[in-house]
Amino acid sequence: MFVDIAKISIKAGDGGAGAVSFHREKYVAAGGPDGGDGGKGGDIIFQVDTNLSTLLDFKYKKRYFAQNGEPGSKRRCTGKNGQDLVIKVPKGTLVTDAQTGRVIADLSDDQPVVIAKGGRGGWGNTHFATPTRQIPRFSKPGLPGQQYELTLELKLLADVGLVGFPNVGKSTLISVVSEAKPKIANYHFTTLTPVLGMVRVEEGKSFVMADIPGLIEGASEGVGLGHEFLRHVDRCRLIVHVVDVSGIEGRDPIEDFEAINRELKNFSEEIYSRPQIVAANKVDLASEEQIAKFEEYIREKGYEFYAISAAARKGVDELIHAVARQLDTLPPIKQYEPEALPVVLPEQDNRKFSVTVEDGVYIVDADWLGAILSTVNMDDYESLQYFQRVLRSSGIIDKLEEMGINEGDTVSIFNLEFDYIR
């Protein structure tokens, strides 16, 4: 099964929590805090695998998680970093943010790309020791790893795209000019997936050709198979438009030519404006009058014209050399530049909160506070001071005062209730 688009969700590993620990050893006085830092969460990395040609694997597995970092431990031991998760994709895969449509990466070479970064490990209580705070009984939790909903879209990396109605001879053409062996039969929609072939022009000179299957009228609006594969024309530098000039199926080659171009234009003005060479196929079944009429029409439109018979390999070499000459004048295969995502620090991104009042109780809702609250020792004065500084720096106390809280009013955070004191 050929799958060229998929949606998945990924999450990098969370950082491990810092440890609260104190050095205790016989004959060692005042050992002090020795809680180690948490380990970094694993990254999610995308890498090209040339053995893959489809996104089929992502049809059955939709969620990917990297390993979390391990918590710190005593004796200043840092927790183990989480293992990175490497996801293999076929060459030419475009990775975009499913929510915003931003391009995150274009996997068109062998370089691995980090798509989601793991969270940093939290600090152990060793970091919070000062001359005046010698027994810190709190630590920092690790930061969460980045997570995204992604769209994966496979856009074939081909220099030349063959377009045209079904059964006009595209598969036959690519089979005689390359080592590609598509299924060939005398009925429509023989080719159900794009086919790539390497065309060798001469020693040291070659290009990649793609047979784009199943374009018919209305393809850009979802009719037939063509709309499934129009995206694969996107990277092509040159379009070879194959037309059955013989009209053996009762079709008019001029009408077919215009119909396919309308579909390309409706799908993308940029693709429609790409250089185009017209190959009038099946000339061995056409009359000289049919060929001359079609050639005159095409040349008036300003396109290069070549009369060929792919099955008999007539005129094919001239066409291939013309394609090679044209490619020499064109820019490289299109690659997408990653779009910069808004720079948001994890600390800022996760410090969103809301405050509501129910029956005189001020209820603070902040998911990120749970991890911090779990590291606070409510029986330790310095630990409580640290928690108060977090509430102040995050803007929660300012919000409470803005809402008119008075001394002695009750504040609830994760069902932990305490009286507000100025």
DOKOL-640684 format. One record per residue (C-alpha): y, x, z; residue in three letters; chain. Coordinates in steps of 0.5 Angstrom, whole numbers, plus 500, padded with zeros to 3 digits. Each point is the difference from the previous one (the first is absolute). Layout:
! DOKOL-640684
+-----+-----+-----+------+-----+
!  py !  px !  pz ! type ! mol !
+-----+-----+-----+------+-----+
!   Y !   X !   Z !  ala !   A !
...
+-----+-----+-----+------+-----+
This chain:
! DOKOL-640684
+-----+-----+-----+------+-----+
!  py !  px !  pz ! type ! mol !
+-----+-----+-----+------+-----+
! 500 ! 500 ! 500 !  met !   A !
! 507 ! 503 ! 498 !  phe !   A !
! 505 ! 498 ! 506 !  val !   A !
! 507 ! 503 ! 498 !  asp !   A !
! 504 ! 497 ! 506 !  ile !   A !
! 499 ! 499 ! 507 !  ala !   A !
! 503 ! 499 ! 507 !  lys !   A !
! 498 ! 503 ! 506 !  ile !   A !
! 503 ! 502 ! 507 !  ser !   A !
! 500 ! 506 ! 503 !  ile !   A !
! 502 ! 503 ! 507 !  lys !   A !
! 501 ! 507 ! 503 !  ala !   A !
! 497 ! 502 ! 506 !  gly !   A !
! 504 ! 499 ! 507 !  asp !   A !
! 502 ! 506 ! 504 !  gly !   A !
! 496 ! 501 ! 506 !  gly !   A !
! 503 ! 499 ! 507 !  ala !   A !
! 503 ! 505 ! 504 !  gly !   A !
! 496 ! 502 ! 507 !  ala !   A !
! 503 ! 499 ! 507 !  val !   A !
! 496 ! 506 ! 504 !  ser !   A !
! 502 ! 505 ! 505 !  phe !   A !
! 497 ! 506 ! 501 !  his !   A !
! 495 ! 501 ! 506 !  arg !   A !
! 496 ! 506 ! 502 !  glu !   A !
! 498 ! 503 ! 506 !  lys !   A !
! 505 ! 506 ! 503 !  tyr !   A !
! 505 ! 498 ! 494 !  val !   A !
! 506 ! 496 ! 504 !  ala !   A !
! 505 ! 496 ! 496 !  ala !   A !
! 496 ! 500 ! 494 !  gly !   A !
! 505 ! 495 ! 497 !  gly !   A !
! 499 ! 495 ! 494 !  pro !   A !
! 495 ! 502 ! 494 !  asp !   A !
! 499 ! 494 ! 496 !  gly !   A !
! 499 ! 502 ! 493 !  gly !   A !
! 503 ! 496 ! 494 !  asp !   A !
! 496 ! 495 ! 495 !  gly !   A !
! 497 ! 502 ! 493 !  gly !   A !
! 504 ! 498 ! 494 !  lys !   A !
! 497 ! 494 ! 496 !  gly !   A !
! 496 ! 502 ! 494 !  gly !   A !
! 504 ! 499 ! 493 !  asp !   A !
! 498 ! 496 ! 494 !  ile !   A !
! 500 ! 504 ! 494 !  ile !   A !
! 499 ! 498 ! 493 !  phe !   A !
! 496 ! 504 ! 495 !  gln !   A !
! 498 ! 500 ! 492 !  val !   A !
! 493 ! 500 ! 499 !  asp !   A !
! 499 ! 501 ! 492 !  thr !   A !
! 493 ! 497 ! 501 !  asn !   A !
! 503 ! 493 ! 501 !  leu !   A !
! 502 ! 496 ! 495 !  ser !   A !
! 501 ! 493 ! 503 !  thr !   A !
! 503 ! 497 ! 507 !  leu !   A !
! 493 ! 497 ! 501 !  leu !   A !
! 499 ! 503 ! 507 !  asp !   A !
! 507 ! 496 ! 503 !  phe !   A !
! 497 ! 493 ! 498 !  lys !   A !
! 495 ! 501 ! 505 !  tyr !   A !
! 504 ! 504 ! 506 !  lys !   A !
! 507 ! 498 ! 501 !  lys !   A !
! 502 ! 503 ! 507 !  arg !   A !
! 500 ! 507 ! 501 !  tyr !   A !
! 501 ! 504 ! 507 !  phe !   A !
! 501 ! 507 ! 502 !  ala !   A !
! 498 ! 503 ! 506 !  gln !   A !
! 504 ! 499 ! 507 !  asn !   A !
! 502 ! 506 ! 503 !  gly !   A !
! 496 ! 502 ! 507 !  glu !   A !
! 504 ! 499 ! 507 !  pro !   A !
! 502 ! 507 ! 503 !  gly !   A !
! 497 ! 502 ! 506 !  ser !   A !
! 501 ! 504 ! 506 !  lys !   A !
! 501 ! 508 ! 500 !  arg !   A !
! 505 ! 499 ! 495 !  arg !   A !
! 495 ! 498 ! 495 !  cys !   A !
! 502 ! 497 ! 493 !  thr !   A !
! 496 ! 494 ! 498 !  gly !   A !
! 496 ! 501 ! 493 !  lys !   A !
! 504 ! 498 ! 494 !  asn !   A !
! 497 ! 494 ! 496 !  gly !   A !
! 497 ! 502 ! 494 !  gln !   A !
! 503 ! 498 ! 493 !  asp !   A !
! 498 ! 495 ! 496 !  leu !   A !
! 499 ! 502 ! 492 !  val !   A !
! 500 ! 494 ! 495 !  ile !   A !
! 498 ! 502 ! 493 !  lys !   A !
! 503 ! 496 ! 494 !  val !   A !
! 499 ! 501 ! 493 !  pro !   A !
! 505 ! 504 ! 496 !  lys !   A !
! 506 ! 496 ! 498 !  gly !   A !
! 501 ! 496 ! 506 !  thr !   A !
! 506 ! 497 ! 502 !  leu !   A !
! 501 ! 499 ! 508 !  val !   A !
! 506 ! 495 ! 502 !  thr !   A !
! 502 ! 496 ! 506 !  asp !   A !
! 497 ! 493 ! 499 !  ala !   A !
! 506 ! 497 ! 504 !  gln !   A !
! 506 ! 503 ! 497 !  thr !   A !
! 497 ! 503 ! 493 !  gly !   A !
! 502 ! 507 ! 501 !  arg !   A !
! 497 ! 505 ! 497 !  val !   A !
! 497 ! 505 ! 505 !  ile !   A !
! 495 ! 505 ! 496 !  ala !   A !
! 498 ! 501 ! 493 !  asp !   A !
! 493 ! 503 ! 500 !  leu !   A !
! 500 ! 503 ! 493 !  ser !   A !
! 498 ! 507 ! 502 !  asp !   A !
! 496 ! 504 ! 505 !  asp !   A !
! 505 ! 500 ! 506 !  gln !   A !
! 498 ! 496 ! 506 !  pro !   A !
! 505 ! 496 ! 503 !  val !   A !
! 501 ! 498 ! 507 !  val !   A !
! 502 ! 492 ! 500 !  ile !   A !
! 500 ! 498 ! 507 !  ala !   A !
! 501 ! 506 ! 506 !  lys !   A !
! 497 ! 499 ! 506 !  gly !   A !
! 503 ! 499 ! 507 !  gly !   A !
! 503 ! 506 ! 504 !  arg !   A !
! 496 ! 501 ! 506 !  gly !   A !
! 503 ! 498 ! 507 !  gly !   A !
! 503 ! 505 ! 505 !  trp !   A !
! 496 ! 502 ! 506 !  gly !   A !
! 504 ! 500 ! 507 !  asn !   A !
! 500 ! 507 ! 499 !  thr !   A !
! 507 ! 499 ! 496 !  his !   A !
! 503 ! 496 ! 505 !  phe !   A !
! 500 ! 505 ! 506 !  ala !   A !
! 507 ! 502 ! 502 !  thr !   A !
! 503 ! 504 ! 506 !  pro !   A !
! 502 ! 493 ! 503 !  thr !   A !
! 494 ! 496 ! 497 !  arg !   A !
! 494 ! 505 ! 502 !  gln !   A !
! 494 ! 494 ! 500 !  ile !   A !
! 501 ! 496 ! 494 !  pro !   A !
! 495 ! 494 ! 500 !  arg !   A !
! 501 ! 498 ! 493 !  phe !   A !
! 499 ! 502 ! 493 !  ser !   A !
! 501 ! 498 ! 493 !  lys !   A !
! 496 ! 496 ! 496 !  pro !   A !
! 498 ! 502 ! 493 !  gly !   A !
! 504 ! 497 ! 494 !  leu !   A !
! 497 ! 495 ! 495 !  pro !   A !
! 498 ! 502 ! 493 !  gly !   A !
! 503 ! 498 ! 494 !  gln !   A !
! 497 ! 494 ! 497 !  gln !   A !
! 501 ! 496 ! 493 !  tyr !   A !
! 497 ! 495 ! 496 !  glu !   A !
! 499 ! 503 ! 493 !  leu !   A !
! 499 ! 498 ! 493 !  thr !   A !
! 496 ! 505 ! 496 !  leu !   A !
! 501 ! 500 ! 492 !  glu !   A !
! 496 ! 504 ! 495 !  leu !   A !
! 504 ! 502 ! 494 !  lys !   A !
! 496 ! 504 ! 495 !  leu !   A !
! 503 ! 507 ! 499 !  leu !   A !
! 500 ! 500 ! 492 !  ala !   A !
! 505 ! 502 ! 495 !  asp !   A !
! 498 ! 495 ! 495 !  val !   A !
! 498 ! 493 ! 500 !  gly !   A !
! 497 ! 496 ! 495 !  leu !   A !
! 502 ! 493 ! 500 !  val !   A !
! 498 ! 494 ! 495 !  gly !   A !
! 497 ! 493 ! 500 !  phe !   A !
! 492 ! 500 ! 502 !  pro !   A !
! 495 ! 502 ! 494 !  asn !   A !
! 506 ! 504 ! 496 !  val !   A !
! 496 ! 507 ! 501 !  gly !   A !
! 503 ! 503 ! 506 !  lys !   A !
! 493 ! 502 ! 503 !  ser !   A !
! 498 ! 502 ! 494 !  thr !   A !
! 506 ! 505 ! 499 !  leu !   A !
! 499 ! 503 ! 507 !  ile !   A !
! 493 ! 501 ! 499 !  ser !   A !
! 501 ! 504 ! 493 !  val !   A !
! 506 ! 504 ! 503 !  val !   A !
! 497 ! 502 ! 507 !  ser !   A !
! 493 ! 501 ! 504 !  glu !   A !
! 502 ! 493 ! 503 !  ala !   A !
! 494 ! 495 ! 498 !  lys !   A !
! 503 ! 493 ! 501 !  pro !   A !
! 495 ! 494 ! 499 !  lys !   A !
! 502 ! 498 ! 493 !  ile !   A !
! 498 ! 493 ! 497 !  ala !   A !
! 502 ! 495 ! 495 !  asn !   A !
! 503 ! 495 ! 505 !  tyr !   A !
! 506 ! 499 ! 504 !  his !   A !
! 501 ! 503 ! 507 !  phe !   A !
! 494 ! 505 ! 499 !  thr !   A !
! 504 ! 505 ! 504 !  thr !   A !
! 502 ! 497 ! 507 !  leu !   A !
! 502 ! 507 ! 503 !  thr !   A !
! 505 ! 505 ! 498 !  pro !   A !
! 497 ! 506 ! 497 !  val !   A !
! 503 ! 507 ! 500 !  leu !   A !
! 498 ! 505 ! 495 !  gly !   A !
! 502 ! 508 ! 499 !  met !   A !
! 502 ! 501 ! 493 !  val !   A !
! 500 ! 507 ! 497 !  arg !   A !
! 505 ! 501 ! 495 !  val !   A !
! 499 ! 508 ! 499 !  glu !   A !
! 498 ! 506 ! 504 !  glu !   A !
! 504 ! 499 ! 507 !  gly !   A !
! 503 ! 494 ! 498 !  lys !   A !
! 498 ! 493 ! 502 !  ser !   A !
! 502 ! 493 ! 503 !  phe !   A !
! 498 ! 495 ! 504 !  val !   A !
! 499 ! 493 ! 497 !  met !   A !
! 499 ! 493 ! 503 !  ala !   A !
! 497 ! 494 ! 497 !  asp !   A !
! 504 ! 494 ! 503 !  ile !   A !
! 495 ! 494 ! 500 !  pro !   A !
! 501 ! 493 ! 498 !  gly !   A !
! 507 ! 499 ! 499 !  leu !   A !
! 501 ! 493 ! 497 !  ile !   A !
! 506 ! 495 ! 499 !  glu !   A !
! 503 ! 498 ! 507 !  gly !   A !
! 497 ! 506 ! 504 !  ala !   A !
! 506 ! 502 ! 503 !  ser !   A !
! 500 ! 493 ! 503 !  glu !   A !
! 493 ! 501 ! 503 !  gly !   A !
! 496 ! 497 ! 494 !  val !   A !
! 493 ! 504 ! 498 !  gly !   A !
! 498 ! 506 ! 502 !  leu !   A !
! 507 ! 504 ! 498 !  gly !   A !
! 504 ! 499 ! 506 !  his !   A !
! 495 ! 503 ! 504 !  glu !   A !
! 501 ! 507 ! 496 !  phe !   A !
! 507 ! 500 ! 498 !  leu !   A !
! 502 ! 504 ! 506 !  arg !   A !
! 496 ! 506 ! 497 !  his !   A !
! 504 ! 500 ! 494 !  val !   A !
! 506 ! 502 ! 505 !  asp !   A !
! 499 ! 508 ! 500 !  arg !   A !
! 498 ! 500 ! 493 !  cys !   A !
! 505 ! 505 ! 496 !  arg !   A !
! 499 ! 497 ! 493 !  leu !   A !
! 497 ! 493 ! 498 !  ile !   A !
! 495 ! 500 ! 494 !  val !   A !
! 500 ! 493 ! 498 !  his !   A !
! 493 ! 498 ! 496 !  val !   A !
! 501 ! 494 ! 495 !  val !   A !
! 494 ! 497 ! 496 !  asp !   A !
! 503 ! 500 ! 493 !  val !   A !
! 495 ! 497 ! 497 !  ser !   A !
! 501 ! 493 ! 503 !  gly !   A !
! 492 ! 499 ! 499 !  ile !   A !
! 500 ! 495 ! 506 !  glu !   A !
! 506 ! 496 ! 497 !  gly !   A !
! 505 ! 503 ! 504 !  arg !   A !
! 507 ! 503 ! 497 !  asp !   A !
! 501 ! 507 ! 502 !  pro !   A !
! 508 ! 499 ! 500 !  ile !   A !
! 499 ! 495 ! 505 !  glu !   A !
! 495 ! 503 ! 504 !  asp !   A !
! 505 ! 507 ! 501 !  phe !   A !
! 506 ! 495 ! 502 !  glu !   A !
! 495 ! 497 ! 505 !  ala !   A !
! 498 ! 506 ! 504 !  ile !   A !
! 507 ! 503 ! 500 !  asn !   A !
! 503 ! 493 ! 503 !  arg !   A !
! 495 ! 501 ! 505 !  glu !   A !
! 502 ! 507 ! 502 !  leu !   A !
! 507 ! 498 ! 500 !  lys !   A !
! 499 ! 495 ! 505 !  asn !   A !
! 496 ! 504 ! 504 !  phe !   A !
! 505 ! 506 ! 500 !  ser !   A !
! 506 ! 502 ! 496 !  glu !   A !
! 498 ! 507 ! 501 !  glu !   A !
! 493 ! 500 ! 498 !  ile !   A !
! 503 ! 496 ! 493 !  tyr !   A !
! 505 ! 505 ! 499 !  ser !   A !
! 495 ! 506 ! 500 !  arg !   A !
! 498 ! 504 ! 493 !  pro !   A !
! 495 ! 496 ! 496 !  gln !   A !
! 496 ! 502 ! 494 !  ile !   A !
! 496 ! 494 ! 496 !  val !   A !
! 493 ! 501 ! 498 !  ala !   A !
! 498 ! 495 ! 495 !  ala !   A !
! 493 ! 500 ! 501 !  asn !   A !
! 494 ! 497 ! 495 !  lys !   A !
! 503 ! 502 ! 494 !  val !   A !
! 493 ! 501 ! 497 !  asp !   A !
! 500 ! 492 ! 500 !  leu !   A !
! 507 ! 499 ! 498 !  ala !   A !
! 503 ! 499 ! 493 !  ser !   A !
! 506 ! 505 ! 498 !  glu !   A !
! 505 ! 494 ! 500 !  glu !   A !
! 498 ! 498 ! 508 !  gln !   A !
! 501 ! 508 ! 501 !  ile !   A !
! 507 ! 501 ! 496 !  ala !   A !
! 503 ! 493 ! 503 !  lys !   A !
! 498 ! 502 ! 507 !  phe !   A !
! 503 ! 507 ! 499 !  glu !   A !
! 506 ! 498 ! 498 !  glu !   A !
! 501 ! 496 ! 505 !  tyr !   A !
! 499 ! 505 ! 506 !  ile !   A !
! 504 ! 505 ! 496 !  arg !   A !
! 506 ! 496 ! 500 !  glu !   A !
! 499 ! 499 ! 507 !  lys !   A !
! 501 ! 507 ! 501 !  gly !   A !
! 493 ! 502 ! 502 !  tyr !   A !
! 495 ! 505 ! 498 !  glu !   A !
! 494 ! 497 ! 496 !  phe !   A !
! 493 ! 503 ! 499 !  tyr !   A !
! 495 ! 496 ! 496 !  ala !   A !
! 493 ! 502 ! 503 !  ile !   A !
! 493 ! 498 ! 500 !  ser !   A !
! 497 ! 502 ! 507 !  ala !   A !
! 493 ! 498 ! 498 !  ala !   A !
! 500 ! 504 ! 494 !  ala !   A !
! 505 ! 505 ! 503 !  arg !   A !
! 505 ! 500 ! 494 !  lys !   A !
! 507 ! 502 ! 502 !  gly !   A !
! 498 ! 501 ! 507 !  val !   A !
! 501 ! 508 ! 500 !  asp !   A !
! 507 ! 498 ! 497 !  glu !   A !
! 502 ! 495 ! 506 !  leu !   A !
! 497 ! 505 ! 505 !  ile !   A !
! 505 ! 506 ! 498 !  his !   A !
! 506 ! 495 ! 499 !  ala !   A !
! 499 ! 498 ! 507 !  val !   A !
! 499 ! 507 ! 503 !  ala !   A !
! 507 ! 502 ! 496 !  arg !   A !
! 503 ! 494 ! 503 !  gln !   A !
! 498 ! 502 ! 507 !  leu !   A !
! 503 ! 507 ! 499 !  asp !   A !
! 506 ! 497 ! 500 !  thr !   A !
! 499 ! 495 ! 506 !  leu !   A !
! 501 ! 501 ! 508 !  pro !   A !
! 494 ! 501 ! 504 !  pro !   A !
! 496 ! 494 ! 503 !  ile !   A !
! 504 ! 496 ! 505 !  lys !   A !
! 499 ! 501 ! 507 !  gln !   A !
! 504 ! 496 ! 505 !  tyr !   A !
! 504 ! 503 ! 506 !  glu !   A !
! 499 ! 498 ! 507 !  pro !   A !
! 506 ! 496 ! 502 !  glu !   A !
! 502 ! 502 ! 507 !  ala !   A !
! 498 ! 495 ! 506 !  leu !   A !
! 506 ! 499 ! 505 !  pro !   A !
! 500 ! 505 ! 505 !  val !   A !
! 498 ! 497 ! 507 !  val !   A !
! 498 ! 504 ! 506 !  leu !   A !
! 493 ! 497 ! 503 !  pro !   A !
! 504 ! 500 ! 507 !  glu !   A !
! 506 ! 495 ! 496 !  gln !   A !
! 495 ! 496 ! 496 !  asp !   A !
! 496 ! 498 ! 506 !  asn !   A !
! 505 ! 499 ! 505 !  arg !   A !
! 501 ! 493 ! 498 !  lys !   A !
! 501 ! 495 ! 505 !  phe !   A !
! 502 ! 493 ! 502 !  ser !   A !
! 502 ! 496 ! 507 !  val !   A !
! 499 ! 493 ! 501 !  thr !   A !
! 501 ! 496 ! 507 !  val !   A !
! 495 ! 495 ! 502 !  glu !   A !
! 501 ! 497 ! 507 !  asp !   A !
! 505 ! 505 ! 502 !  gly !   A !
! 496 ! 506 ! 498 !  val !   A !
! 502 ! 505 ! 495 !  tyr !   A !
! 494 ! 501 ! 496 !  ile !   A !
! 500 ! 507 ! 496 !  val !   A !
! 495 ! 500 ! 494 !  asp !   A !
! 499 ! 507 ! 497 !  ala !   A !
! 494 ! 502 ! 497 !  asp !   A !
! 501 ! 508 ! 501 !  trp !   A !
! 502 ! 499 ! 508 !  leu !   A !
! 493 ! 499 ! 501 !  gly !   A !
! 497 ! 507 ! 499 !  ala !   A !
! 506 ! 503 ! 504 !  ile !   A !
! 499 ! 495 ! 506 !  leu !   A !
! 493 ! 502 ! 500 !  ser !   A !
! 502 ! 507 ! 502 !  thr !   A !
! 505 ! 498 ! 505 !  val !   A !
! 498 ! 501 ! 507 !  asn !   A !
! 503 ! 494 ! 504 !  met !   A !
! 499 ! 503 ! 507 !  asp !   A !
! 504 ! 507 ! 498 !  asp !   A !
! 508 ! 500 ! 500 !  tyr !   A !
! 501 ! 505 ! 494 !  glu !   A !
! 495 ! 496 ! 496 !  ser !   A !
! 504 ! 494 ! 501 !  leu !   A !
! 506 ! 504 ! 498 !  gln !   A !
! 497 ! 502 ! 494 !  tyr !   A !
! 498 ! 493 ! 498 !  phe !   A !
! 507 ! 497 ! 502 !  gln !   A !
! 503 ! 506 ! 495 !  arg !   A !
! 496 ! 497 ! 494 !  val !   A !
! 502 ! 493 ! 501 !  leu !   A !
! 508 ! 502 ! 500 !  arg !   A !
! 499 ! 505 ! 494 !  ser !   A !
! 496 ! 495 ! 496 !  ser !   A !
! 506 ! 495 ! 501 !  gly !   A !
! 496 ! 495 ! 505 !  ile !   A !
! 504 ! 500 ! 506 !  ile !   A !
! 506 ! 499 ! 496 !  asp !   A !
! 497 ! 494 ! 496 !  lys !   A !
! 499 ! 497 ! 507 !  leu !   A !
! 507 ! 501 ! 503 !  glu !   A !
! 502 ! 497 ! 493 !  glu !   A !
! 496 ! 494 ! 502 !  met !   A !
! 503 ! 499 ! 507 !  gly !   A !
! 495 ! 503 ! 504 !  ile !   A !
! 502 ! 500 ! 508 !  asn !   A !
! 497 ! 505 ! 505 !  glu !   A !
! 494 ! 497 ! 503 !  gly !   A !
! 498 ! 496 ! 494 !  asp !   A !
! 493 ! 501 ! 497 !  thr !   A !
! 498 ! 504 ! 494 !  val !   A !
! 493 ! 500 ! 497 !  ser !   A !
! 497 ! 505 ! 496 !  ile !   A !
! 492 ! 499 ! 498 !  phe !   A !
! 500 ! 495 ! 506 !  asn !   A !
! 502 ! 506 ! 505 !  leu !   A !
! 506 ! 497 ! 503 !  glu !   A !
! 505 ! 503 ! 504 !  phe !   A !
! 507 ! 499 ! 503 !  asp !   A !
! 506 ! 502 ! 496 !  tyr !   A !
! 505 ! 505 ! 504 !  ile !   A !
! 506 ! 503 ! 497 !  arg !   A !
+-----+-----+-----+------+-----+
